[in-house]
Amino acid sequence: MWLLEFLFFAMTLLIGWTLFGYLLYLWFAGLFRAKKMLRIPKTNLPRLSVIVPCYNEQEQILAKLDDLRRLVYPRDMLEVIFADGDSTDGTVACLTAAIQPDDACRVIRCPRRGKVHQLNHVLPMLRGEIVVNTDVDARLAPDALQWIAATFAIAPEIWVVGAYCRPADGLAIEQYYWDSQNKGRLLESDAQTASIVIAQCYAFRRELLAAFPEDVVADDVYAAFLANTLGYRTIYSRRATAIETRTPQDISQFVPHKFRKSNAYLRESLRFLYRLPEMSPFCKMMLTTRVVQQLLLPWAIIFWMLIAGVLLTLFRFDVVIFGALFLFVLLLLTNRVFAWMPLPEGARRYSLATILVGYALTMAIMLTTGVSYPFFRQGSSYARVGGQIAPEDKGVLES
């Protein structure tokens, strides 16, 4: 009996911390961190190098070029490089025909396909102090680069800045997923440093890395964890914003899309586990919690329910009720914190069905991610919704 009770309380604490306690701690820690006023610099703006990795993007590439033209930033302090992965459609032809002399744009044909290979090919050619990476399907606010520069100017220890990203209007579960994840990233930034930025638009100081390791799957996750490991900060911005235009339109698109992203995040998280001794106490806690969330949390919920059922058959109602009430109180507190957090685009309300389905799908995806991790491999250009990728970069199951 005592062993069952011990396991039940252990599962309760694990669920309580990874689902709710971690977020509550971040919120509480953020209350005591001094905030600096963010202003767009009038002078001494850093030189920016914007990279747009692309492969067979004929349908979207001109829209991306127009998006970059709308950005407000001194043209003499900006260079834009389209890093093409040897497209087989009209991507390069469309670009070369449309680029004007005052666009400050170059098209570079990369010898290898795959986002990381393309980034590594052009990184040595850059002239900027800050490297900005943005996807073809991202639409940036006109002042996004200005706010990125302003965020770097806050403190020299800020080495990675991610734009606040959200999806274009579409599937309600997708919107709910992004809102929840964005609030977690903002809480991490407010407390100390974020565990991730988003590939739609993020930037890093040129000194951070000369090249990505060739086996990197998620360059955005890798850059954030690398900066955090080296003792620098990663900031998820509220001011620099971007919209992802290719988003899941139904559950059949949502589930595989999130599975691939979940697998990529887990793979990059585990890459840095051996470097825990180098990290600050906060980063150690953050990385450990993120890994436990993906590998253990879904199993903990399953075992919690099974053990609770056994305890109820043994008439230990008091133990089960106490554990359930403990989690319920943490849930209420976390919901209250989330309700207090304003998002740049304003608050959205979701039906109870959307919230429950969103939680259930998230747990199922994380469970599948952990179980399939030893067998599933993907490259740095894992498929995007509505997009095309190089054949050798598709995820595969390994026997």
Buried (B, 14 or more C-beta within 10 A) or exposed (E): EEEBBEBBBBBBBBBBBBBBBBBBBBBEBBEEEEEEEEEBEEEEBBBBBBBBBBBBBBBBBBEBBEBBBEBEBEEEBBBBBBBBBBBEBBBBEBBEEBBEEEBBBBBBEBEBBBBBBBBBBBBEEBEBBBBBBBBBBBBBBEBBBBBBBBBBBBEEEBBBBBBBBBBEEBBBBBBBBBBBBBBBBBBBBBBBBBBBBBBBBBBBBBEBBEEBEEEBBBBBBBBBBBBBBBEBBBBBBBBBBBBBBBBBEEEEBBBBBBBBBBBBBBBBBBBBEEBEEEBEEBBBBBBBBBBBBBBBBBBBBEBBEEBBEBBEEEEBEEBBEBBEEBBEEBEEBBEEBBEEBEBBEEEEEBEEEBBEBBBEBBBBBBBBBBEBBEEBBBBBBBBBBBBBBBEEBBBEEEE
